[in-house]
Amino acid sequence: MVTVYEIAPNTTIKRHSHKIVQSGTLLEGGATFRVGKEVYRVVRGSSWSIPSGLPHEFVSGPKGPCRVVEVFVPEREDILDEALPPDQK
């Protein structure tokens, strides 16, 4: 499952974990990312991969929105209802 997020400045995605692998790249903006016990400053081009079950928290910076592309394996069923349907032609 591939997702694209735009996250407003100074937004906290609270510490959580899930039973899937989560990988992503920050396309725009900056943030602080807590993964397990480690804290990372992420900037445009930073990438990550979070193993299943590892707690993590994301806090976007104060300047402009963050744009993030993430891949979840397998898909996250808890966010499927937020996804836009594929283009119908």
KOLVO-231948 format. One line per 2 residues: number of its first residue (from 1); for each residue x, y, z of N, C-alpha, C, O. Coordinates in nm, 4 decimals, padded with zeros to 6 digits. Each point is the difference from the previous one (the first is absolute). Layout:
// KOLVO-231948
NUM = X Y Z X Y Z X Y Z X Y Z | ...
This chain:
// KOLVO-231948
1 = 00.0852 -00.1158 00.0000 -00.0852 00.1158 00.0000 00.0900 00.1224 00.0000 00.0863 00.0131 00.0868 | -00.1051 00.0766 -00.1827 00.0771 00.1235 -00.0085 -00.0922 00.1160 00.0355 -00.1117 00.0091 -00.0511
3 = 00.1587 00.0800 00.1391 -00.0793 00.1155 00.0415 00.0823 00.1268 -00.0170 00.1230 -00.0033 00.0044 | -00.1918 00.1146 -00.0237 00.0632 00.1316 -00.0006 -00.0750 00.0851 00.1012 -00.1226 00.0102 -00.0045
5 = 00.1972 00.0506 00.0954 -00.0594 00.0826 00.1051 00.0520 00.1423 -00.0105 00.1157 00.0219 -00.0358 | -00.2012 00.0750 00.0671 00.0428 00.1369 00.0256 -00.0347 00.0264 00.1460 -00.1162 -00.0073 00.0399
7 = 00.2183 00.0380 00.0384 -00.0155 00.0154 00.1445 00.0255 00.1460 00.0352 00.1059 00.0542 -00.0317 | -00.2023 00.0094 00.0968 00.0094 00.1413 00.0358 00.1176 00.0250 00.0948 00.0430 -00.0907 00.0712
9 = 00.0091 00.2152 -00.0708 00.1087 00.0334 00.0928 -00.0405 -00.0264 00.1452 -00.1169 00.0113 00.0367 | 00.2160 -00.0465 00.0445 -00.0180 -00.0217 00.1448 -00.1065 -00.1041 00.0330 -00.0712 00.0131 00.0996
11 = 00.0601 -00.1154 -00.1822 -00.0951 -00.1084 00.0237 00.0732 -00.1197 00.0600 00.1080 -00.0376 -00.0456 | -00.1682 -00.0214 00.1482 00.0566 -00.1207 00.0602 -00.0860 -00.1197 -00.0365 -00.1199 -00.0023 00.0277
13 = 00.1817 -00.0965 -00.0896 -00.0643 -00.1299 -00.0191 00.0514 -00.0836 00.1168 00.1142 -00.0460 00.0005 | -00.2008 00.0278 00.0977 00.0393 -00.0574 00.1289 00.0617 -00.1391 -00.0133 -00.0256 -00.0734 -00.0955
15 = 00.1067 00.0409 00.1934 00.0700 -00.1288 00.0079 -00.1006 -00.1138 -00.0188 -00.1031 -00.0060 00.0671 | 00.1355 -00.0827 -00.1591 -00.0859 -00.1135 -00.0298 00.0844 -00.1087 -00.0661 00.1169 00.0223 -00.0314
17 = -00.1745 -00.1366 00.0110 00.0653 -00.1076 -00.0747 -00.1085 -00.0786 -00.0711 -00.1183 00.0118 00.0320 | 00.1599 -00.0918 -00.1285 -00.0950 -00.0845 -00.0717 00.0695 -00.1271 -00.0455 00.1222 -00.0115 00.0088
19 = -00.1998 -00.0830 -00.0569 00.0516 -00.1324 -00.0357 00.0440 -00.0071 -00.1456 -00.0121 -00.1047 -00.0637 | 00.0625 00.2141 00.0116 00.0463 00.0044 -00.1389 00.1357 00.0686 -00.0037 00.0408 00.0624 00.0980
21 = 00.0291 -00.0736 -00.2099 00.1240 00.0741 -00.0226 -00.0374 00.1328 -00.0649 -00.0827 00.0040 -00.0911 | 00.1435 00.1045 00.1382 -00.0283 00.1335 -00.0517 00.1307 00.0615 -00.0487 00.0948 00.0146 00.0772
23 = -00.0900 00.0213 -00.2054 00.1171 00.0664 -00.0572 -00.0460 00.1290 -00.0643 -00.1116 00.0081 -00.0513 | 00.1974 00.0931 00.0539 -00.0419 00.1262 -00.0578 00.1152 00.0904 -00.0358 00.1155 -00.0275 00.0322
25 = -00.1493 00.1370 -00.1003 00.0940 00.1044 -00.0379 -00.0675 00.1350 00.0207 -00.1158 00.0186 -00.0372 | 00.1883 00.0748 00.0964 -00.0504 00.1353 00.0164 00.0264 00.0761 -00.1296 00.1153 00.0187 -00.0389
27 = -00.2210 00.0248 -00.0274 00.0115 00.0702 -00.1275 00.0217 00.1492 00.0182 00.0650 00.0648 -00.0821 | -00.1204 -00.0102 00.1914 00.0059 00.1431 00.0232 -00.0184 00.0273 00.1486 -00.0739 -00.0713 00.0678
29 = 00.1409 00.1742 -00.0169 -00.0159 00.0380 00.1393 00.1074 -00.0596 00.0887 00.1036 -00.0463 -00.0479 | -00.1295 00.0479 00.1779 00.0920 -00.0540 00.0985 -00.0784 -00.0488 00.1201 -00.1128 00.0436 00.0231
31 = 00.1723 -00.1342 00.0535 -00.0719 -00.0581 00.1130 00.0975 -00.0670 00.0950 00.1175 -00.0198 -00.0311 | -00.1700 -00.0145 00.1476 00.0696 -00.0848 00.0957 -00.0741 -00.1328 00.0009 -00.1227 -00.0040 00.0088
33 = 00.1983 -00.1039 -00.0180 -00.0593 -00.1329 -00.0086 00.0601 -00.0843 00.1120 00.1211 -00.0216 00.0035 | -00.2045 -00.0254 00.0870 00.0434 -00.0908 00.1054 -00.0348 -00.1412 -00.0441 -00.1156 -00.0305 -00.0292
35 = 00.2161 -00.0545 00.0246 -00.0190 -00.1395 -00.0399 00.0649 -00.0859 00.1076 00.1220 -00.0009 00.0160 | -00.2064 -00.0714 00.0575 00.0524 -00.0738 00.1149 00.0569 00.0993 00.0998 -00.0700 00.0924 00.0416
37 = 00.1950 -00.1095 -00.0025 00.0658 00.0910 00.0954 00.0814 00.1088 -00.0699 00.0538 00.0890 00.0658 | -00.0445 -00.0955 -00.1975 00.0810 00.0953 -00.0764 -00.0830 00.1198 -00.0458 -00.1201 -00.0123 -00.0240
39 = 00.1856 00.1288 00.0122 -00.0638 00.1212 -00.0498 00.0801 00.0471 -00.1213 00.1222 00.0131 00.0064 | -00.1928 00.0122 -00.1172 00.0630 00.0424 -00.1237 -00.0583 00.1327 -00.0455 -00.1200 00.0236 00.0142
41 = 00.2036 00.0622 -00.0682 -00.0458 00.1206 -00.0677 -00.0070 -00.0375 -00.1473 00.1018 -00.0361 -00.0591 | -00.2201 00.0441 -00.0012 -00.0147 -00.0362 -00.1404 -00.0219 00.1262 -00.0837 -00.0707 00.0922 00.0407
43 = 00.1327 -00.0906 -00.1575 -00.0094 00.1111 -00.0936 -00.0347 -00.0560 -00.1375 -00.0022 -00.1216 -00.0195 | -00.0243 00.2090 -00.0740 -00.0337 -00.0443 -00.1362 00.1006 -00.1041 -00.0486 00.1211 00.0220 00.0035
45 = -00.1736 -00.1349 -00.0487 00.0837 -00.1085 -00.0489 00.0302 -00.1069 00.1038 00.0474 -00.1079 -00.0357 | -00.0735 00.1350 00.1639 00.0227 -00.1018 00.1035 -00.0961 -00.1165 -00.0202 -00.1161 00.0194 -00.0360
47 = 00.1656 -00.1402 00.0594 -00.0818 -00.1210 -00.0139 00.0076 -00.0816 00.1276 00.0925 00.0156 00.0797 | -00.1917 -00.1038 -00.0608 -00.0045 -00.0848 00.1183 -00.0707 -00.1301 -00.0316 -00.0749 -00.0111 -00.0971
49 = 00.1007 -00.0863 00.1814 -00.0712 -00.1272 -00.0041 -00.0180 -00.0461 00.1440 00.0974 -00.0173 00.0733 | -00.2220 -00.0022 -00.0337 -00.0332 -00.0326 00.1378 -00.0542 -00.1423 00.0043 -00.1022 -00.0289 -00.0623
51 = 00.1684 -00.0594 00.1341 -00.0473 -00.1379 00.0086 -00.1360 -00.0098 00.0698 -00.0388 00.0890 00.0757 | -00.0296 -00.1941 -00.1013 -00.1278 -00.0292 00.0645 00.0143 00.0062 00.1515 00.0941 -00.0555 00.0568
53 = -00.1893 00.1242 00.0088 -00.0060 00.0021 00.1453 00.0864 00.1030 00.0696 -00.0093 00.0137 00.1220 | 00.0939 00.0603 -00.1947 00.0886 00.0976 00.0636 -00.0725 00.1340 00.0171 -00.0434 00.0584 -00.0993
55 = 00.0292 -00.0084 00.2223 -00.0706 00.1271 00.0224 00.0734 00.1172 -00.0671 00.1230 00.0030 -00.0050 | -00.2002 00.0924 -00.0460 00.0569 00.1167 -00.0654 -00.0939 00.1195 00.0116 -00.1209 -00.0152 00.0178
57 = 00.1795 00.1348 -00.0284 -00.0744 00.1253 00.0095 00.0621 00.0998 -00.0972 00.1221 00.0046 -00.0153 | -00.2061 00.0750 -00.0502 00.0455 00.0968 -00.1005 -00.0505 00.1381 00.0397 -00.1192 00.0177 00.0253
59 = 00.2103 00.0814 -00.0195 -00.0379 00.1373 00.0316 00.0512 00.0897 -00.1119 00.1209 00.0148 -00.0178 | -00.2130 00.0453 -00.0578 00.0409 00.0863 -00.1111 00.0559 00.1309 00.0529 -00.0371 00.0463 00.1078
61 = 00.1270 00.0126 -00.1856 00.0630 00.1259 00.0385 -00.0936 00.1188 -00.0171 -00.1119 -00.0146 -00.0493 | 00.1585 00.1329 00.0905 -00.0851 00.1192 -00.0019 -00.0116 00.0683 -00.1356 -00.0894 00.0822 -00.0199
63 = 00.1780 -00.1146 -00.0736 00.0022 00.0704 -00.1288 -00.0678 -00.0813 -00.1088 00.0567 -00.0983 -00.0478 | -00.1750 00.1367 00.0085 -00.0685 -00.0642 -00.1118 -00.0384 -00.1436 00.0272 00.0447 -00.0603 00.0976
65 = -00.1280 00.0060 -00.1846 -00.0437 -00.1388 00.0177 00.1106 -00.0993 -00.0351 00.0937 00.0327 -00.0728 | -00.1061 -00.1535 00.1253 00.0844 -00.1130 -00.0397 -00.0771 -00.0803 -00.1029 -00.1203 -00.0218 00.0141
67 = 00.1887 -00.0212 -00.1157 -00.0587 -00.0937 -00.0960 00.0809 -00.1287 00.0089 00.1227 00.0003 -00.0098 | -00.1948 -00.1099 00.0285 00.0620 -00.1293 00.0259 -00.0625 -00.1049 -00.0903 -00.1219 -00.0032 -00.0168
69 = 00.2046 -00.0826 -00.0415 -00.0513 -00.1186 -00.0688 00.0414 -00.1198 00.0849 00.1159 -00.0122 00.0398 | -00.2126 -00.0765 -00.0124 00.0293 -00.1178 00.0814 -00.0550 -00.1256 -00.0657 -00.0987 00.0025 -00.0736
71 = 00.1669 -00.1125 00.1036 -00.0400 -00.1314 -00.0492 -00.0232 -00.0887 00.1215 00.0844 -00.0076 00.0893 | -00.1991 -00.0593 -00.0864 -00.0359 -00.0904 00.1089 -00.0133 -00.1415 -00.0570 -00.0675 -00.0215 -00.1007
73 = 00.1332 -00.0748 00.1672 -00.0056 -00.1395 -00.0437 -00.0312 -00.0870 00.1203 00.0772 00.0001 00.0959 | -00.1883 -00.0753 -00.0969 -00.1090 00.0092 -00.0978 -00.0772 00.1307 00.0194 00.0364 00.0814 00.0849
75 = -00.1411 -00.0613 -00.1619 -00.0770 00.1241 00.0088 -00.0556 00.0202 00.1407 -00.0250 -00.0955 00.0736 | 00.0062 00.2234 -00.0384 -00.0590 00.0343 00.1299 -00.1508 00.0056 -00.0157 -00.0542 00.0965 -00.0539
77 = -00.0122 -00.1990 00.1006 -00.1459 -00.0056 -00.0121 -00.0685 00.1116 00.0781 -00.1108 00.0406 -00.0350 | 00.1762 00.0103 00.1418 -00.0614 00.1042 00.0824 -00.0084 00.1359 -00.0694 -00.0700 00.0889 00.0486
79 = 00.1400 -00.0705 -00.1613 -00.0083 00.1281 -00.0711 -00.0548 -00.0134 -00.1422 00.0007 00.0966 -00.0762 | -00.0475 -00.2145 00.0411 -00.0531 -00.0194 -00.1358 -00.1171 00.0925 -00.0302 -00.0159 00.0438 -00.1139
81 = -00.0663 -00.0135 00.2139 -00.1153 00.0858 -00.0245 00.0393 00.1455 -00.0254 -00.0831 00.0791 -00.0448 | 00.2095 -00.0425 00.0728 00.0491 00.1346 -00.0275 00.0543 00.0135 -00.1421 00.0192 00.1114 -00.0487
83 = 00.0055 -00.2232 -00.0175 00.0612 00.0014 -00.1326 -00.0983 00.0448 -00.1072 -00.1191 -00.0306 00.0057 | 00.1708 00.1029 -00.1021 -00.0804 00.0369 -00.1152 -00.0104 -00.1194 -00.0925 00.0971 -00.0743 -00.0140
85 = -00.2113 00.0529 -00.0499 -00.0116 -00.1116 -00.0924 00.0861 00.0248 -00.1236 00.0286 00.1151 -00.0329 | 00.0133 -00.2219 -00.0362 00.0777 00.0178 -00.1220 -00.0838 00.0710 -00.1063 -00.1228 -00.0077 -00.0006
87 = 00.1924 00.0764 -00.0887 -00.0707 00.0653 -00.1106 -00.0761 -00.1034 -00.0802 00.0520 -00.1078 -00.0288 | -00.1733 00.1400 -00.0067 -00.0843 -00.0890 -00.0806 -00.0044 00.0540 -00.1417 -00.0420 00.1139 -00.0205
89 = 00.0831 -00.1907 -00.0761 -00.0044 00.0464 -00.1397 -00.0790 -00.0972 -00.0829 -00.0160 00.0202 -00.1204
